[in-house]
Amino acid sequence: MTSPVMILPDAPENRELEENVHPPNWVNPEPAPCYNLVAIGGAQPV
């Protein structure tokens, strides 16, 4: 289990932000058994 998210200071604006980005009742969906994925792009090696 993960620990609760805490944004400081404990202000109304930060509580609203926390509720929007990390809803308390969120459950991750079941992943699909197979993905069709294509990656386009890249960078030059360093």
C-alpha positions as a Markdown table, in Angstrom:
| # | Residue | x | y | z |
|---|---|---|---|---|
| 1 | Met | 0.0 | 0.0 | 0.0 |
| 2 | Thr | 1.2 | 3.5 | -0.8 |
| 3 | Ser | 1.4 | 6.3 | 1.7 |
| 4 | Pro | -1.0 | 9.2 | 1.3 |
| 5 | Val | 0.0 | 12.2 | -0.8 |
| 6 | Met | 0.7 | 15.3 | 1.1 |
| 7 | Ile | 1.3 | 18.8 | -0.4 |
| 8 | Leu | 2.5 | 21.5 | 1.9 |
| 9 | Pro | 1.4 | 24.0 | 3.1 |
| 10 | Asp | -2.0 | 22.6 | 4.0 |
| 11 | Ala | -4.0 | 25.3 | 2.2 |
| 12 | Pro | -7.4 | 25.1 | 0.5 |
| 13 | Glu | -5.8 | 25.5 | -2.9 |
| 14 | Asn | -3.3 | 22.6 | -2.3 |
| 15 | Arg | -6.1 | 20.3 | -1.0 |
| 16 | Glu | -8.1 | 21.0 | -4.2 |
| 17 | Leu | -5.0 | 20.3 | -6.3 |
| 18 | Glu | -4.4 | 17.0 | -4.4 |
| 19 | Glu | -8.1 | 15.9 | -4.9 |
| 20 | Asn | -7.8 | 16.6 | -8.6 |
| 21 | Val | -4.4 | 14.9 | -9.3 |
| 22 | His | -4.8 | 12.0 | -6.8 |
| 23 | Pro | -8.5 | 11.2 | -6.1 |
| 24 | Pro | -8.8 | 9.3 | -2.8 |
| 25 | Asn | -11.0 | 6.5 | -4.3 |
| 26 | Trp | -9.0 | 5.9 | -7.5 |
| 27 | Val | -8.4 | 2.3 | -8.5 |
| 28 | Asn | -6.0 | 1.6 | -11.4 |
| 29 | Pro | -7.8 | -0.2 | -14.3 |
| 30 | Glu | -6.8 | -3.7 | -15.3 |
| 31 | Pro | -4.2 | -3.6 | -18.0 |
| 32 | Ala | -4.9 | -5.1 | -21.4 |
| 33 | Pro | -3.3 | -8.4 | -22.0 |
| 34 | Cys | -1.6 | -7.2 | -25.2 |
| 35 | Tyr | -0.7 | -3.7 | -26.6 |
| 36 | Asn | 0.0 | -2.6 | -30.1 |
| 37 | Leu | 2.7 | 0.0 | -29.6 |
| 38 | Val | 4.8 | 2.0 | -32.0 |
| 39 | Ala | 7.5 | 4.3 | -30.9 |
| 40 | Ile | 8.5 | 7.1 | -33.3 |
| 41 | Gly | 11.4 | 9.5 | -32.7 |
| 42 | Gly | 14.5 | 9.3 | -30.7 |
| 43 | Ala | 17.7 | 11.2 | -29.9 |
| 44 | Gln | 21.3 | 11.0 | -30.9 |
| 45 | Pro | 23.4 | 8.8 | -28.6 |
| 46 | Val | 25.6 | 10.8 | -26.3 |
